[in-house]
Amino acid sequence: MTVLPTQHGTFPLWKPVRGGDTTLVEQLETAFAERIETHRLRPGSRLPSVRKMAESAGLSRYTVMEAYERLLARGLVLSRPGAGYFVRSPVEPPVFAEAITQAPPEQSKLDVTWLLREMFGTGQSNRLTAASGILPPHWLDADLIASAIRAAAREDSAGLLQYGHPQGSPQLRRHIAAMLGGQGIAAHPDHHLLMTAGVTHGIDLVLRLMVQRGDTVLVEEPGWPLIFGRLAAYEARIISVPRGREGPDLEVLERLAAEHKPKLFLINSVVHNPTGYTLGAAAAHDILRLAEKYDFMVLEDDTYADFHDGTAIRLASMDRLQRVILVTGYAKTMAAGLRVGVLAARPDIVARLTDLKLLAGLCTPQLGENVMARLLKDGHYGRHLSRLRQRVNQARQKCADALIGCGLTLPYLPPAGIFVWADCGQDSEAVARAASAKGMLLAPGTLFSPTQAPSSMLRFTVSAVEQPELWSVLKGLL
């Protein structure tokens, strides 16, 4: 057998398979990696020089160099300038003491951190889930995003190497200002808008600016669990206002505002999470009247508003961004991984929030913002959104039918959004625990209460219709 010499052994003459399923770089990388991992190339062995390897295999030096660099990135070889590439001695993994020295408590606390750990940290790709806050990837449009990424990189490749504008992409802010104008929200791109790394980031900036330890903040119940967790972290006093079909209970809101003098009221006005309700015009008017009377600000979460088919009432439009701060983003409709959100507020608040943003993490990444600017500019986002709404609306009816078939009841079918809020007729936390034991993740109603009050409600994502085995498990639990 013809071989290539190495410092401590040989490497058999290797020939690539052209026209195969893997690239030439991948083939050469795999060939060396297998010999290193099976110790046929010993630690300290010098790999054939790039020139000799290229000549013997009939490859370009660039191909060999890229394969060697991949081995370097995997930690299998070392590079010594002027000497070449050498097989690296294996690094022994550290030895840890037994991680669990005693049995965990029988029942762990079901709170927002539990839900987040279950959603992001289980590593169970085959797990049944009806609790996700986003739609499955195949409901979105990965090809559209990939094309926009390539176009955005071509347009401003040099700009990606630098920090962006503190307020975010000027081009994207102009497009968003135009869209908001079509919704009746007059926002100047330079004075009223601040780009954020998603809605959560935007809300967190507002809480940092406006909420001090011990301040009263009013929230809706049911409401978004993550908000409750953030407010608790700031040691705010969280008081809930019941949320109904037309909006928050106005009598309770006024009584609490008069008694506790809140700094802020957080409301999910359009396509409420988890119920799907949308604020009525009369309720919106009264909320703004109470905000002025009792001198509190309103943080309007617009995360799911793009799932609303018609023209919806927004507090930011009626208020002209005087007491209302609007936050929205594209994680639910376009791609969670882009992490693109926007905050609209009056100029003095935007200026202070921009300073906070810079102190906390400098500028938001330009690539995601440039991608969204391209999608809005070319009209791709609007067409994608129309298709997505139609799919979500169809799935929501099917999801409701499946839930009723499992024995749950619905207060009413929400007209929009990606969630269905259903009553299981028993303690939903106990149901969620039993479901978890069977490999299914549910979101119990107790999580949507700031006090984690007992609840018989469960929140389902409409994409659960694509998991028929989920319904048989759920029916058995109930």
Disulfide bonds with the S-S distance in Angstrom:
none
